[in-house]
Amino acid sequence: MQTSHEVVRRDPVAVPVAAVSTPFLTAYSAAIRRYELLESGQEQQLARRWQETRDRRAADALVTSHLRLAAKLARGYRGYGLPLVDLIAEANLGLVIAASRFEPGRGARFSSYAIWWIKATIHEYILRSWSLVKIGTTAAQKKLFFRLRGEIRKATGSVTAGLTPDVAELIAGKLEVTAREVIEMDARLNGDMSLNARVGDEDSGTELEALLVDGAADAETMLADHDQTEQRSKALRVALDGLAARDRRIFEARRLTECPVTLDQLARELSISSERVRQIEIRTFAKVKRAVMLAAQDAPRAAACSV
């Protein structure tokens, strides 16, 4: 099971993409519909089998059941002018990475976790495909690249309005770049691969920029959110390891599952009263919450010391 970003990618061949992609995509869409969606319990079972025994069949089942999700997300990025076949391939790579790292028992559905990795790999592919000369090398420039068209539409209320100095200043302040950088990026986006080219009939068609994915978090924000989530997950694991066995059982059964176990069920299981279970739950939750918050506060200081 390939889990690394360092995968071998074939060089593009000198054949029109549309000539080969349409029949393939039609067949591919039909093929992935054969895989049934999984219930939460099935996801957990498969993820545990992969983590504990490295059962390839379990990982494959987890991935194939979500191929339709990956394809749907990939289609949202058609407006960047890249082959849909390649976008789907990158989305599937993100799906594989998600399956290899998904931790069962945390109360989240696999699809919620996989969406981050799918979008991250697609964003990386787009950044690799557009030259750094056009995009810029800083995180702010990459953020500007992904969000500029959406911000122009928000500011002007139109997909056809041009970038004015006032709008450039407004966007610059919002994205923490200069107005000149906004204007230059707008010119680049309307350069070699014009996003103002019309798609469809002259009268009923729309500009290519209108097809760009809208509303998704930018790559920088997604990476920052992921780092924060990883830090909290690590802090949670450390906090759980420090709990007594009974306290951990109650906390996990009441707070970390999609369908919490009732107080009465835990009381019978642990041979204590329901009220005692409730008290332990409240006390343990406060303890774990405090540990996670302290870890989150320490993380920026640790990062600063390592610079």
Beta strands, then each sheet from edge to edge (+ up, - down):
strand 1: 198-199
strand 2: 206-207
sheet 1: 1+ 2-
end
